[in-house]
Amino acid sequence: MFGRSTPSREARLRYLPSSFQILSTGDHVLCAQSGVAIPLAELRYWSAERQEAYAGPAEASAALLPPGEKLPG
């Protein structure tokens, strides 16, 4: 069984203001802005209002911008 990896599975979460609830088990969620997989152990940014996860602070900030607008820099 060497060299065989465990298949990853996307979790379904309910995002709350300061935590999240696991609705279906998995090991990651997808960033709503970039589509990158975020391991649950590393999930730090989300929107309870939008029910979205973000890979980092830049993605979370970008989600707040009007459509078509980009962060400065």
CNS distance restraints for C-alpha pairs under 8 A (distance, minus, plus):
assign (resid   8 and name CA) (resid  26 and name CA) 7.14 0.50 0.50
assign (resid   8 and name CA) (resid  27 and name CA) 6.26 0.50 0.50
assign (resid   8 and name CA) (resid  28 and name CA) 7.59 0.50 0.50
assign (resid   9 and name CA) (resid  25 and name CA) 7.82 0.50 0.50
assign (resid   9 and name CA) (resid  26 and name CA) 4.71 0.50 0.50
assign (resid   9 and name CA) (resid  27 and name CA) 5.77 0.50 0.50
assign (resid   9 and name CA) (resid  28 and name CA) 6.69 0.50 0.50
assign (resid  10 and name CA) (resid  25 and name CA) 7.63 0.50 0.50
assign (resid  10 and name CA) (resid  26 and name CA) 4.94 0.50 0.50
assign (resid  10 and name CA) (resid  27 and name CA) 6.13 0.50 0.50
assign (resid  10 and name CA) (resid  28 and name CA) 5.07 0.50 0.50
assign (resid  10 and name CA) (resid  29 and name CA) 5.34 0.50 0.50
assign (resid  10 and name CA) (resid  30 and name CA) 7.54 0.50 0.50
assign (resid  11 and name CA) (resid  22 and name CA) 7.22 0.50 0.50
assign (resid  11 and name CA) (resid  23 and name CA) 7.52 0.50 0.50
assign (resid  11 and name CA) (resid  24 and name CA) 5.54 0.50 0.50
assign (resid  11 and name CA) (resid  25 and name CA) 5.04 0.50 0.50
assign (resid  11 and name CA) (resid  26 and name CA) 3.92 0.50 0.50
assign (resid  11 and name CA) (resid  27 and name CA) 6.13 0.50 0.50
assign (resid  11 and name CA) (resid  28 and name CA) 5.64 0.50 0.50
assign (resid  11 and name CA) (resid  29 and name CA) 5.64 0.50 0.50
assign (resid  12 and name CA) (resid  22 and name CA) 6.21 0.50 0.50
assign (resid  12 and name CA) (resid  23 and name CA) 5.30 0.50 0.50
assign (resid  12 and name CA) (resid  24 and name CA) 5.00 0.50 0.50
assign (resid  12 and name CA) (resid  25 and name CA) 6.86 0.50 0.50
assign (resid  12 and name CA) (resid  26 and name CA) 7.42 0.50 0.50
assign (resid  12 and name CA) (resid  29 and name CA) 7.21 0.50 0.50
assign (resid  13 and name CA) (resid  20 and name CA) 6.38 0.50 0.50
assign (resid  13 and name CA) (resid  21 and name CA) 5.53 0.50 0.50
assign (resid  13 and name CA) (resid  22 and name CA) 4.62 0.50 0.50
assign (resid  13 and name CA) (resid  23 and name CA) 5.22 0.50 0.50
assign (resid  13 and name CA) (resid  24 and name CA) 7.03 0.50 0.50
assign (resid  14 and name CA) (resid  20 and name CA) 5.55 0.50 0.50
assign (resid  14 and name CA) (resid  21 and name CA) 5.05 0.50 0.50
assign (resid  14 and name CA) (resid  22 and name CA) 6.47 0.50 0.50
assign (resid  14 and name CA) (resid  23 and name CA) 6.70 0.50 0.50
assign (resid  14 and name CA) (resid  48 and name CA) 7.80 0.50 0.50
assign (resid  14 and name CA) (resid  51 and name CA) 6.79 0.50 0.50
assign (resid  15 and name CA) (resid  19 and name CA) 6.50 0.50 0.50
assign (resid  15 and name CA) (resid  20 and name CA) 4.44 0.50 0.50
assign (resid  15 and name CA) (resid  21 and name CA) 6.50 0.50 0.50
assign (resid  15 and name CA) (resid  46 and name CA) 6.98 0.50 0.50
assign (resid  15 and name CA) (resid  47 and name CA) 6.72 0.50 0.50
assign (resid  15 and name CA) (resid  48 and name CA) 4.74 0.50 0.50
assign (resid  15 and name CA) (resid  51 and name CA) 5.59 0.50 0.50
assign (resid  15 and name CA) (resid  52 and name CA) 7.42 0.50 0.50
assign (resid  16 and name CA) (resid  20 and name CA) 5.15 0.50 0.50
assign (resid  16 and name CA) (resid  21 and name CA) 7.42 0.50 0.50
assign (resid  16 and name CA) (resid  47 and name CA) 7.87 0.50 0.50
assign (resid  16 and name CA) (resid  48 and name CA) 4.95 0.50 0.50
assign (resid  17 and name CA) (resid  47 and name CA) 7.53 0.50 0.50
assign (resid  17 and name CA) (resid  48 and name CA) 5.47 0.50 0.50
assign (resid  27 and name CA) (resid  39 and name CA) 5.79 0.50 0.50
assign (resid  27 and name CA) (resid  40 and name CA) 5.83 0.50 0.50
assign (resid  28 and name CA) (resid  37 and name CA) 6.03 0.50 0.50
assign (resid  28 and name CA) (resid  38 and name CA) 5.17 0.50 0.50
assign (resid  28 and name CA) (resid  39 and name CA) 4.18 0.50 0.50
assign (resid  28 and name CA) (resid  40 and name CA) 5.02 0.50 0.50
assign (resid  29 and name CA) (resid  37 and name CA) 5.70 0.50 0.50
assign (resid  29 and name CA) (resid  38 and name CA) 5.31 0.50 0.50
assign (resid  29 and name CA) (resid  39 and name CA) 6.65 0.50 0.50
assign (resid  29 and name CA) (resid  40 and name CA) 6.86 0.50 0.50
assign (resid  29 and name CA) (resid  53 and name CA) 7.14 0.50 0.50
assign (resid  30 and name CA) (resid  35 and name CA) 5.31 0.50 0.50
assign (resid  30 and name CA) (resid  36 and name CA) 5.53 0.50 0.50
assign (resid  30 and name CA) (resid  37 and name CA) 4.59 0.50 0.50
assign (resid  30 and name CA) (resid  38 and name CA) 5.88 0.50 0.50
assign (resid  30 and name CA) (resid  53 and name CA) 6.74 0.50 0.50
assign (resid  30 and name CA) (resid  54 and name CA) 7.65 0.50 0.50
assign (resid  31 and name CA) (resid  35 and name CA) 4.71 0.50 0.50
assign (resid  31 and name CA) (resid  36 and name CA) 5.36 0.50 0.50
assign (resid  31 and name CA) (resid  37 and name CA) 6.40 0.50 0.50
assign (resid  31 and name CA) (resid  38 and name CA) 6.74 0.50 0.50
assign (resid  31 and name CA) (resid  52 and name CA) 7.39 0.50 0.50
assign (resid  31 and name CA) (resid  53 and name CA) 5.20 0.50 0.50
assign (resid  31 and name CA) (resid  54 and name CA) 4.53 0.50 0.50
assign (resid  31 and name CA) (resid  55 and name CA) 5.40 0.50 0.50
assign (resid  32 and name CA) (resid  52 and name CA) 5.85 0.50 0.50
assign (resid  32 and name CA) (resid  53 and name CA) 5.84 0.50 0.50
assign (resid  32 and name CA) (resid  54 and name CA) 5.94 0.50 0.50
assign (resid  33 and name CA) (resid  54 and name CA) 6.69 0.50 0.50
assign (resid  33 and name CA) (resid  59 and name CA) 5.90 0.50 0.50
assign (resid  33 and name CA) (resid  60 and name CA) 7.95 0.50 0.50
assign (resid  33 and name CA) (resid  62 and name CA) 7.71 0.50 0.50
assign (resid  33 and name CA) (resid  63 and name CA) 6.90 0.50 0.50
assign (resid  34 and name CA) (resid  55 and name CA) 7.67 0.50 0.50
assign (resid  34 and name CA) (resid  59 and name CA) 7.40 0.50 0.50
assign (resid  36 and name CA) (resid  55 and name CA) 7.10 0.50 0.50
assign (resid  37 and name CA) (resid  55 and name CA) 7.91 0.50 0.50
assign (resid  38 and name CA) (resid  42 and name CA) 6.57 0.50 0.50
assign (resid  38 and name CA) (resid  43 and name CA) 6.23 0.50 0.50
assign (resid  38 and name CA) (resid  55 and name CA) 6.19 0.50 0.50
assign (resid  39 and name CA) (resid  43 and name CA) 6.40 0.50 0.50
assign (resid  43 and name CA) (resid  53 and name CA) 7.68 0.50 0.50
assign (resid  43 and name CA) (resid  54 and name CA) 7.81 0.50 0.50
assign (resid  43 and name CA) (resid  55 and name CA) 7.23 0.50 0.50
assign (resid  44 and name CA) (resid  54 and name CA) 7.88 0.50 0.50
assign (resid  44 and name CA) (resid  55 and name CA) 7.84 0.50 0.50
assign (resid  44 and name CA) (resid  56 and name CA) 7.37 0.50 0.50
assign (resid  45 and name CA) (resid  53 and name CA) 6.11 0.50 0.50
assign (resid  45 and name CA) (resid  54 and name CA) 5.23 0.50 0.50
assign (resid  45 and name CA) (resid  55 and name CA) 6.73 0.50 0.50
assign (resid  45 and name CA) (resid  56 and name CA) 6.11 0.50 0.50
assign (resid  45 and name CA) (resid  57 and name CA) 6.84 0.50 0.50
assign (resid  45 and name CA) (resid  60 and name CA) 6.58 0.50 0.50
assign (resid  46 and name CA) (resid  51 and name CA) 7.24 0.50 0.50
assign (resid  46 and name CA) (resid  52 and name CA) 5.54 0.50 0.50
assign (resid  46 and name CA) (resid  53 and name CA) 4.20 0.50 0.50
assign (resid  46 and name CA) (resid  54 and name CA) 5.48 0.50 0.50
assign (resid  46 and name CA) (resid  60 and name CA) 6.99 0.50 0.50
assign (resid  47 and name CA) (resid  51 and name CA) 5.43 0.50 0.50
assign (resid  47 and name CA) (resid  52 and name CA) 5.33 0.50 0.50
assign (resid  47 and name CA) (resid  53 and name CA) 6.53 0.50 0.50
assign (resid  47 and name CA) (resid  60 and name CA) 7.96 0.50 0.50
assign (resid  48 and name CA) (resid  52 and name CA) 7.12 0.50 0.50
assign (resid  54 and name CA) (resid  59 and name CA) 5.65 0.50 0.50
assign (resid  54 and name CA) (resid  60 and name CA) 5.48 0.50 0.50
assign (resid  55 and name CA) (resid  59 and name CA) 6.30 0.50 0.50
assign (resid  55 and name CA) (resid  60 and name CA) 7.64 0.50 0.50
assign (resid  56 and name CA) (resid  60 and name CA) 6.31 0.50 0.50
assign (resid  57 and name CA) (resid  61 and name CA) 6.02 0.50 0.50
assign (resid  58 and name CA) (resid  62 and name CA) 6.05 0.50 0.50
assign (resid  59 and name CA) (resid  63 and name CA) 6.27 0.50 0.50
assign (resid  60 and name CA) (resid  64 and name CA) 7.03 0.50 0.50
assign (resid  61 and name CA) (resid  65 and name CA) 7.10 0.50 0.50
assign (resid  61 and name CA) (resid  71 and name CA) 7.84 0.50 0.50
assign (resid  62 and name CA) (resid  70 and name CA) 6.83 0.50 0.50
assign (resid  62 and name CA) (resid  71 and name CA) 6.34 0.50 0.50
assign (resid  65 and name CA) (resid  69 and name CA) 6.08 0.50 0.50
assign (resid  65 and name CA) (resid  70 and name CA) 7.16 0.50 0.50
assign (resid  65 and name CA) (resid  71 and name CA) 7.86 0.50 0.50
